[in-house]
């Protein structure tokens, strides 16, 4: 696949750049990198960008060793732990591939699906984002679990008989409500460099902003229900999903940052207000059930502050028909 086009002055850029934030992933990173470098067997030239986020084990040394062993691997380092969103933004300017994928250092790539996706994107030059399905593996014991029920319903509603579908951001707008993972989307690098793709800087939920931008800023979205990644979620441990200390309060920072971008574009905000508030409310309820009890009042206070920013016209639309139950939930919390 290499060499069929260019994104800059380089006559033969890689076909794909994969940006991987890395933190204490010494046990899994080597296998992930090997899987991407093995794509050359399918004719895909892959650049691997590793951003070590101030790991405290032997990961930093491993990152350097992997880069020394193969010129296709680039090693970058943070002096302090800044979170996966910042790490992705550290790696993103170095991406030279015609397409890009943001992956995790402990997940499992389905390489055959990635290869087919790149070919489909080549055949659809207006498609800037390809979004695919995923599987879970929790605690490395129960494999083969499909997407969440909510995400599966949205995929099935937008796809016909499992056939890949192509649509505008408005036609595919319900994908904004799919869990905001970055690693199930392959993007066209030149387009998203031009429109200014950005991930949030919070330690948690930093992918919300990137997820919405990869969908709303695409000219067309290619949707497919083939599984591109098995996502590993450890039942216990340092996984961000398991953190419900005061760090989780940054979830509201992430939501406020996204809402600020919508406020700056009133027509866009009006089109997607119901989806934003549905997503925000769902995340709030999910976090509130798991937060350390002493932090719940602070979470409630931050949530009320965000609700206070709602546009009254948007609220009226929710109340009068689009989502009356959601409108009531927002009002009840604010009044409480």
Secondary structure, DSSP 8 states (H G I E B T S, - for coil): -TTS--SSS-TT--SEEEEEEESS-TTTHHHHHHHHHGGGGGT--EEEEEEE---SSSHHHHHHHHHHH-TTEEEEE-SS---HHHHHHHHHTT--SSEEEEEETTSEE-HHHHHHHHHHHHH-TTEEEEEEEEEEEETTTEEEE-S-HHHHHHHHHH-BTTB-EEE-TTTTGGGGGS---STTEEEEHHHHHHHT-----SSSSTHHHHHHHHHHT-SEEEEEEEEEEEEEE-SSSS-GGG--SGGGGHHHHHHHHHHHHHHTSHHHHHHHHHHHHHHHHHHHHHHHHHS-GGGHHHHHHHHHHHHTT--HHHHHHIIIII-HHHHHHHHHHHH-
